[in-house]
């Protein structure tokens, strides 16, 4: 949210959170607002209303004790958001997923999947989005499969390695993921 506000030409940024509040610190310019949207429980109609008029939607939710399990958020939530984006005419749907999600034999997949099948549900959600967006001119999706998130300062684009597929794993700062 802060990256969009500070580094882009986005006119308005809406932070959809489970609680409906967003404390972005320096967001006093009126360009950031917040609304309550729980992807684990919201209907496609409710999500469509929330996304109405948006040019892009970034899905960065994941399971949590307070907001739903992996099947509710990482699978069904991402699918519902994709359907809502298509209905609302949103041009770009971005999913912040997880590295190694397509590698079920990898140590990262095995470890993270212990938490309620999070990796299995993430790939099921991604697969459904690919099917939903098939042959949809003017509406696109992007899946970002970053490595483990860190609080380190951004390293910048020149220090990052981007590739197709799910080949490389490592750690990346949250700031660099926001820039991606």
Secondary structure, 3 states (H helix, E strand, C coil): CHHHHHHCCCCCEEEEECCCCCCCCCCCCCCEEEEECCCCCCCHHHHHHHHCCCCEEEECCCCECCCECHHHHHHHHHHHHHHHHHHHCCCEEEEECCCCCCCCCCHHHHHHHCCCCHHHHHHHHHHHHHHHCCCCCCCEEEEECCCEEECCCCCCHHHCCCCCCCCCCCEEEHHHHHHC
